[in-house]
Amino acid sequence: MRNGPVFTEIIFTAVEPERAFRTADECLVTIRIVESRKEAAAWIHEYEVSGEFGKIEKFRGRIRSIEPA
């Protein structure tokens, strides 16, 4: 059962979907791929992230730490 309100946020990243879904499970948030497109020789994925605010922040930090250089 969730303790706090549920928020939804959009995150753009180059992290591949498989890794993003695994990270979402670890951070206890739900994600959904909205769109994937190729820009400047790299794929950019748009994810809709739902969960408690602190968990979304944790997910965002983890995604930023594993993004390709």
PyMOL commands that set and color helices and strands:
alter all, ss='L'
color gray80, all
select helices_A, chain A and resi 17-27+53-66
alter helices_A, ss='H'
color red, helices_A
select strands_A, chain A and resi 7-13+30-39+42-51
alter strands_A, ss='S'
color yellow, strands_A
deselect
rebuild
show_as cartoon
